[in-house]
Amino acid sequence: MTAMRTLKGRMTDLIATVLVLSMLAGWFLVGNTVEERMITQAKEDLISRLAILAGVVQDSGTQGLVGNVGRWSRDLGTRVTLVAMDGRVLFDSEADPGTMDNHSGRPEIREAMLSGTGIYTRYSRSLEDDRIYVARLAADPQGEGLVIRLSVSLEDVGSAVASARRRVLASLAFAGLISLLVGLFFIRQVSRPIEELTVTALRIDEDERPRFPDPDRDLP
């Protein structure tokens, strides 16, 4: 019986190990996919918002944008920056433009001036955090060009990713528990006949009468 319990224990350990490894692999792969998707979604959202703000600048000029940018910044949860074509910061929703460096060398600003749209993820010295930056070239009613830039903190994205990871882990844990219960039931079904044969063999070894019929006995 000890050998039988050892076999069942080994089978249980094997199933549990496979389930744990599968859960860890799933958590890692799905978690990374969720993170990449959420970062991509954040960039797409910023691009969509920039299209709206560019339309406001084209219709009402920078003053029309600046007059409402505080409310928009709070509602959208984003930082808004207006940059002149020479790199001067005209407006920023979270910092004093007078204390900010010339932005002509910022990669997202430079890319927007060259191709119309610039996207970059980097560290913000003024806010001291890592951010996703998306910039777009725009023009006021007089045709004067400028760059509108939006940014969000990666910490905010990271919080959303962590929440999604926890949900994924909970789902994997639930699925793993169900799989473990099914596996234990399967082990029980498989091991029961083996256990009965083992018991019978032990009884024979102890000179007890076997529970199955004697094949040499005359049939009626």
N, C-alpha and C positions, 0 to 999 in steps of 0.2 A: 504493500500500500504506500510505503514511503516513496518508492520509485514512481508510483502513479501520481502522487502529490507533486513530486519533483517535475514530472512531465507537464502537468497542468500549470505549475508555477512558471516554468520556462515559456510555455506558450502564452501565458498571460503577460509575462514580462516583454516578450517579443512584440505582441500587439500594442502594449502600452508605449514601448519605445518607438515603434513605427508611427503611432498617432502623435506623440510629442514632437518627433522630428518633422512630421508633415505639418503640424500646427505652426511650428517655428518657421519653416520654409514658406508657408502660406502667409504668415504675418509679415515676413520680410518682403516677399515679392508683391503682395497686394498693397502693403503699406507704402512701398516705394512708388508703385503705380498711382496710388491715391495722391501722394505728395506731388508727383510730376503733373498729374492732371489738375490739381488745385492751383499750382503755380501757373500753368498754362491758362487756366480759367481766369486767374487774377490779371494776367497780361491782356487777355481778350477783353475783359471788363474795362480796363483802363483805356484800351484803344477805342472802344465804343463810347466811353464818356468823353474822350478827347474829340471825337467827331462832333459831338453836341456842342462842346465848348468852342470849337473852331467856328461853328456856325454862328454862335453868339457874338464872337469877335468880329466876324465878317459883317454881321448885320448892325451891331451896336458899338463896335470898337472895344478897346481895352477897358474903358470906363464902365461899359455895360457889363463886362465880365467881373471886374474888380468889385463893383457894387453889390454883387450877389455871391461872390466867391467864398466869403466866410460861411454863409449858410450851406452852400454846396459842399464845401470842404467837410463841414461837420456831418451833413447828411450822407455823403459818400464815404466818409472815413478815409479821405485821401489828402495828401499834400498837393497844393497847386502852386506852380511857379510860372511866371511870365519872364521870358528872356528876349532881349533885343538882339538884332542880327549881329551886333558887335560884341555880344556876350554879356552885356550889362544886365543885371537882374532888375527887372522893373517892378516885380511884385512877388511876394512869397507869403503863403498863408500861415506859415509856422516859424518864420524867422524874419529879422530886419534886413531888407535888401541892402541897406547901407553898410552892413557888416559882412556881407557875402562877397566872395571872390568873383572875378570874371568867370563866366561859365562857358566861354567859347571852347575850352579844352575838355569839357565834360563829354564822355563818349556818346551818350544818348543825344546830347544837344548837337554835337558835330554831325552825327549820323542823320538827325532830322533835317539839318540844314542842307545836307548833301542829297538825301533820297526822299525826304518828306516825313519819314517816321524813324524814330530811334528807340531801341529797347536795350536796357542794360540792367544788370544786377550788381550792386556794389555797396561799399560802406559810405554812409553819409557822415561827413565830419561835423556838420552843423547840428545834426540830431543825434549823432553818435549811435547809429544802429545800421544794420544791413537792410537795404530797401530794393524794391523792384521799381525801376524808372522807365516810364514810357513818355516820349516826347513827340510832338507833331508840329510841323510847319504850318503857320496860318497867316492870314492877312487881314488888316482892318479895312473899313470902307474906302479908305484912300489908297489902298493897295500896298500899304507899308507892311513889310514882313516882320514876323516875330515867331517865337517858339513857345508853345504851351506845353508844360511838363506836369505830369501827374506821377505820384509815387505812393506806394504802400509799404509798410514795414513787413519784413519777412517774419518777424515775431508774431504778427497777427495771423499770417498764413500758417506759421508753425503751430499755433494754438489750434487752428481748424484741423490741421493734419493730425495732431495728437489726438484730438477728439475722434476723428475718423478712424485712426489706428485702434483706439480703445473699442470702438464699435465692431471693428473687424475681428479683434482678439476675442471679444465676447461671443461673436458668432462662431468663430473657429472652436472656442472652448465648448460651446453647446453641441456643435456637430461632433467634436471629439468624444464628448461624453456619450452621445447616442451610439457612436461607432464602437466605443469600448463596451457598452452594454450588449450590443449585438455580437461583438467578438467573444465576450464571456459566454453568451448563450451558445454560440457555435462551438466553443471549446467544450462546454458541458455535453452537447449532443455528440461530439466526436469522441470524447473521452469515456463516456458512459459504457459503450460496448467493450472498450479496451479494459476498463476497470472490472467489468463483470467477468471477462475472460481471465484477468489476473487473479480474481478471487477464486474462481473455479480451479485454476492451476494450483493455487496454494492449498486448496482443500484436497486435491488429488495427491499433492506432495505429502500431505499429512494423513494419507490413507483414508480420506473421507470419500463417501460415495459421490460421484459427480452428479450435477443437476441435469445434464443432458443425457438422453437415452443411450444405452449400450448398443453399438451397431451389431455386435455378435449375438444379441439376444433374439430368440425366435419371435417373429412377429405373429400375431394371432391370425 
